[in-house]
Amino acid sequence: MIEEKIIQRVLEKAASTGADYAELFAERTSEHVMSMSGSKVDKMVDGVIAGVGIRVFKGVKSVYGSTSFMDEKSLMELATQVADAISQGGAVLDICLTPQLVVDHHLVEISPGEASKSDKLDLLKEAYFAAKEYHDVIDQVQGSFADKDRQILIANSDGLLTMDRQQRSRLRIEATASKKGEKQSGTFAPGSRMGLEFYQDMKPSYIGERAAKQALTLIDASYCPAGKMTVAIEHGFGGVIFHEACGHSLEASAVAIGQSGFAGKIGQQIAGEKVTAIDDGTIPNAWGSVNIDDEGTRTRRNVLIEHGVLKGYMVDKLNGRRMGMESTGSSRRENYCYAPTSRMTNTFIDNGPDRNEDIIASMDYGLYAKDMGGGSVNPVTGEFNFSVREGYIVRNGKICEPVRGASLIGKGTEILMNIDMVGQNLLRAQGMCGASSGSIPTDVGQPLIRVSSITVGGR
């Protein structure tokens, strides 16, 4: 992507005014998106993102700049601008780059970027028409197939020079049911860090049918009652509550500046004793996995909470300096335009000791949240409000009629302590997470869990 001798000169220039650390991040990413609506293909977009970001540190001061040009002149001009901005004075760094090979744990058999448009369109059509033809009340379907091939190069003044390639694809279907003037939608959007072989097991027809089935269930559902109640949250995308309400508060970007309720609480009980939460960027072919983070640090399995006790945070280099902690391989960014910071990869509550059937059987009355939707979170306080995309009333230990319009309202620190049962059917689901370093692919997940008491919004 860039010659080693040029990289070294650029890093030396960036560090020439007293920086104690300099870093270069180069990227070339190709993206392909196609979508369907009204039984027709309505969009096909191919794009390329390419450029370089340069960052320097002096203590805990950081300066970052980027450019879409990769020639030596442009890179040296950017390095000069970054150096002038840090301008602290001090010794000049002696930089000697040593190439390091990255072992790829996410093998791809059928590269999405190299596959034909017709092959990918066939997958999209299969899912689309499976939803469209599922039932007469399904009157609208929207579908998309997207794939990305990201190639990155990272070098820094510590001598690191490394490269990685990340390939992902995702198929999304949203089906809308209409009945007696009302509309309800269902969505399913699985993805993976692998090739088109993913859709040999995750059949496109199943993706379409699952979205349509959810819409069909909701169109006949009554509105959920409101009030405090016991709630069982199903596996997979149910983990979005932990991700949003708790996970972000365990990122060093929040902890280091005192904007987290979990700051300074390592070793303390912050959750129910059955809760073990993990961020693991090493899971083969998982949507949020990376071999190395966007600072070049190898990813690892980070235990955040163990049996309710806070064990650690997700840490990047800059905030690690502020906290006196080493990087945990948790630094990520959308692309070269963004400076990286601590972010999640695949974050989930691990399997617990309870049988799933016992969780439901334990509930005299409550809500079974089968599938979660979107929501909002105050990152400082951890207060959240999430919609329940598909829910059911539980009576006398049995799942009964479906309900719609439910939401879960609470605070991250409180919901963790109120998780009193954790099942054994761990499943992860795919999403995109937006924060200060842009939008990145992340997995959320959990087994079926029971929250003893939480406010349910409804009617």
N, C-alpha and C positions, 0 to 999 in steps of 0.2 A: 504493500500500500504506500509506504514511504521508506526511502533508503535509510539504513541505520546511521550512516554518517551525518545525514541531514537531521535526523532525530536528535542525535547527540549535540549538534551545534545549536539547535533550537532550544533544548533544555538548558544548555549552558548560558545562552542569552537570557532566557527567562529568569534564571537564578543569579544573574550578574550583579544585581543591586542589593544583595543581602538576604535573599530568600533562603530558608533552610530546607526547603523541599520544592521540587518542581515536577510536574506531571504533564504528559501529553496523551490525549485520547483521540484516536482517529476511527472513523466509522464509514462503512459503505453498506447501506441497507436497501434492498429491493422489496417492494410491497405490491401485492396484487389483490384487488377486491372486485367481486362481481355480485350483483344483487338482482332479485326478482320481485316483481309486484304485478298484480293483475294477470298472472299466468304468463308473463313475458319477462325476458331479461331487460332490465331498465338501466343498468350501469355496468361498465367494465372499466376499471381504472388500474393503470400500471404506473408506479412511481419509484424514484430513487432518491434516497437521502444520503448525502455524503458531505463530510467536513471534519474539522479538527477543533478540539477544545484544549486550551492550555491553562493550567492552574498552578499557583505558587502559594506556599505558606511561609509565614514568619511567626513562629509561635502559634497562636490561635487566630491570627489574622490571615484571611484568604482572599485572593484575587483570581477571578476567572474571566477568560475571554474565549471567543470562538470565531471561526471563519469557515466559509464554504469552499475556500480555495486551498489546495494541497501542495502548491508549488513552493519551493524553498523561499523565494522572496516574500510571499504572503505570510508564510509561517514565521519568518524572522521578524517581519513587521509586527505581527501579533505578539510574539514573544517580547519584543521591545516595549510594546504598550503595557503588557502585564508587568514586566520588570519595573517600568517607570511608576506604575501604580503602587507597587509594594515598597520600593525605594527606602529601605531601612538601613542600608549600609551593613558591613560585616564581611566575613570571609567568603570567598567565591568557592562554590562547591566543585569538588573533583568528581566528575561523572564518568563511570565506565560501565557501559551496558553489557549485560549478559543475557542472551536469548534463553527463554525458558519455555519448554514444550508443555502445552496443556493437553491433558488426557481427556478425551471426549467420552463422557458417560451417557450420552444421549444419541445413540446411533439412529440414523435415518436410512430407511430402505428405499423409499420412493420420494425423492426430493420434490416438495410442492412447487418450488420455483422453477424446476426443470420439467415438470409435468405439463402436458398440453392443456390449453384452455378448455378443450372439449371434455377431457377427463374430469376436470374440476366442475365443469358445468353439469355433467351427468350426476355428480354427487349432489349438487344443489337442487337439481330438478327432482331427483328421487325423494329428497326430504320435503321439498315444497309441495309436490303433488300428493305425497302421503298425508300431509296435513290438510290439504285442500279437499281431498276425497274422503276424509275420515268420517264426516257426518254432514248432513244437509244444512245444519245451522252454522257451520263454518263458512263464512261468506267473504273473508279476507285473510290473505296470508302474505307475509313479507319474509323474505329469506336472503341470506348473504353467505358468501364463502370468502374468507380472507386468509392470505398466507404471507409470511414475512421471512426473509433470509437476511440475517444481520451478521456482518463481519466487522470485528473490532480489533484494534491494535492499541496496546497500552504500554507506555514507557515512563519511567520516573528516575529521579536523581539517586534513588537507592540502588540503581543498576538494573532494575527490572525491564525486560523487553519481552512481551508476550502477545499472543493473538488467540482469538476464539471465533467460532462460527455458531450462530444460534438460529435454528429453523423452527417455525411454528405455523400451525394452521388452526382455523376455527370455523365451524359451521353453525349458523344461527337461524332459528325459525321462530317467528311470532305469528300465532294464529288467533283470529278474532271470531267469536261466536256472536250471533245476533238473534234475539228472540223477544217478541212483544215490545219492540222499541228500545231494548237494552242491549248493551254490548259488553262483553268480557273477553279478556285476552289471556293467552297462555304462551309461555316462552321457554325454550330450551336451547342452550348455546354451548355445547361441549367443545373443548379444544385440547391440544397437546403439543409438547415440544418433540414432535416426530413428523414423519412423512404421511403420505396418503394411506399408508398401511393402517393407520389409526381407524379408518372408516371400514376396515374389514371386520372389526369386532363391534365398533360403535356404528351400527348400520344407519345410514341416512334416513331410511324409512322409519326407524324407531325414533329418531330425533323429531321428525315431523309429526308422528303420531302422538308422541308425549306432549308436545306443545298443544296440539288440538284437543287432546283428552283433558288437559287442564282447563282450557277455555270452556269446554263442554260442561265440566264439573261446576265451574263458577257461574255459568249463566242461569243455573237453577238453584243456586245457593241463596240463603237468606242472609241478612246482615248480622255480623257478630255482636253480641252484647258487650258492653263495656264494664270495666271494673278491675279490681285486683284479683288475680286468680293464679292457680298453678298452671304452668305452661310446659308442654313437652315440645322441644324443637328438634326436628328431624335432621338426619345427617346431610352431608354435602353442603349446599349453599346456606344451610342454617349457620354455618361457621362465619358468615359475613358479620354477624353481630360481634363476635370476638375480635375479628379483624378490625372493624371500624371503632368499636367502643373501647377496646383494650389494646389491640395490637399496635396501633399508632402511638399509644401512650408508653409503649415499651421500646420505641425507636429512640436512638440516642439524640436525634435531632430535636426531640421534645424534652427528653430527660436532662440533657446537658445544659439547657437554658431555663430549667425549672418550670416548664410548662406541662408537666406530667404529674398526676397524682401518685405515681409509682416511684418517683425520684427518691433515692436514698433508702429504699425499702428492701434491698437485697437481704435475704435471710428471714424476711418476715412473712407471716401468713396473709395472703391477699386474696385467696380463693378457697372454695370448699376443698376439703382434703382429697376428694376424688378427682380433682382437676389437675391434669398434666398438660401443659401447652408447649408446643414445639414450633420452631421455624426451621425448615430443612430445605436448603437449596440444592441438595445432592440427589434427590429422588429421581431415578432414571426416567427420562421422557416426560416428567411432570411439567405442566404449563408454566409454572413459575421458576423452574430450575435453571441454574446457570453453572457452568464449570468454574468460572471465575466471576467475581463481581466487577463493577465498572471502574474499580481502582486496581484491578489485577490480582486481588486476593482470592485464594481458593475458597469456595463456599464450604459450609459445614452444617452439621445438625446442631442447632442451638436450642438447648432446653431452657425455655423462658420461665416456666412455672412447673414445679414438681410436687405432686401431692399437696397443692395449694400454696406452696412456699415459693416466693420469687427467687429465681436462681440467676437471672442475667437479663441483659438487654441486647438489642440488635445495634451494632456499633460500626460506624465508618471511621476513616482515618482522622478527619478534622475534629469530629465530636469526641473521638477517642482521646485526642490530645486534651480536650477540655475536661474529660472525666478521668484521665489517667488510666485508660483501658485500651487494650489492643483491639484492632479491627476483628470483627467476627465474620467477615466476608458478606456484609450486608449493605454495601454501597451500590446504589443503582440510579439510573437516569433513563429518561425516554430516548434521548439521542444526544449528539454532541453539542447541541445548543444549550444544554443544561449542565450546571455543575452537579456532581453526584452527592447524595446524602444517604443516610441510613433508611432502608426500606425493607419491606417484607418480601419473601419469596413464596414458599408454600407454608402457610401458617395454619395450624390446626390444634384442636383439643384431641388428645390421644384417647384410645379406647380405655374404658374404665372397668369396674368390677360388676356392673349390674347387667342382668339380662334385659333385653329390650322389652320383652313381653311383661316383665315385672314393672317397668317404668309406667307403662300405660295402665296396668292393673292397679297401680298404687293411687291413681287419681280418682277421687269421688266425682269431682267436677272440675273442668278446666278446658284449656285449648290445646289442640294438637296442631302445631305449625309445621305442615308438611313441606312447604317451600317458602323461602323468604324472598322479599323483593328489595327495592332500594330504600334509602333512608338518609337521615342527616345526623351528624355528630358534632358536638362542640369539642374540638381537640384539646382544649385546656381543662374543661371540667369532666369530660367523658360522658356527658348527657347525650342520649340518643333517642331517635324516633324512627322505627323501621316498619315498613309495611309487610304484612303477611300475604304473600301472593296466593297461597292455597292453604286453607285452614279447616279444621273440623272440631266440633264440640266433643268433649269426652265426658261420658256419664257412667258412673258406677264401673269404672275400669274398662270401658269399651269405647272405641272410636265410633261416633254417630254421624249426624248430618253435617254436610259441608257448610261453611260460612264464608262470607266475603267482607271486605272493608275493615279487617282487623289490623291493628298496629301494636307494636310492642314499645313501651315507653319506659325509660329508666336511666341508670347511670352505670358506667362500666365497672367501677369498683364495687357497686352493690350487686350487680348481676353475678359477678364472679363468686361472691360469698354465698349467693342464694342457689347456686348449682349444687343440688344435693344427691343427684343420681346421674351416672354416666354409663351409657351402654357400650356395646361391643361391635357396632357395624360402621366403623370409621369409613368415611367416603369424602373425597375432595371434589370441589367444583371450581370452575374457572371464572375469572373476572379480570377487570382492568381497574387498577388503583391509581387515583390521581393525587398528587401532592406537589411539594415545592420543586421536585426534580422531574416533573412531568408525569405522563401516564405510562404505567408499566404493567406487564402481565403478572398476575399473582393467583395462586390457588388459595381458597379458603376451605375449611373442612372441620368435621367433628363426627362422632357417633351421635345417636339419639341421646339427648340430655333432658333432664328435668330441672326447671327453675321453680323453686318452692313458692315464690310469690313475685309477681311482676304486674305492672299496670298494663292492661289491655285496652287500647282505644277501639271504639266501635260505636254502636247505637244502642 
